[in-house]
């Protein structure tokens, strides 16, 4: 769970933002909810899926069950 963010090969702008916010490992971000993580500037798509996997989380926010039931 303590994978270094530099080892995840994130986009340089996102990596710089995360380091500036004081996050060095995926464990440092464990206290944040998925929604809070996705509000970090530059966090989206492939980079979010990599970080979510390192934190052993499902990368999607509470998807509703199939509609119409």
Number of C-alpha atoms within 10 A of each C-alpha: 12 13 15 16 20 14 8 15 11 17 13 11 11 16 20 15 15 19 13 10 10 11 16 17 21 20 17 16 19 16 9 11 10 18 11 10 17 16 10 13 11 17 20 14 10 11 17 18 16 18 23 19 14 18 19 12 12 11 16 11 10 9 6 6 7 6 5 4 4
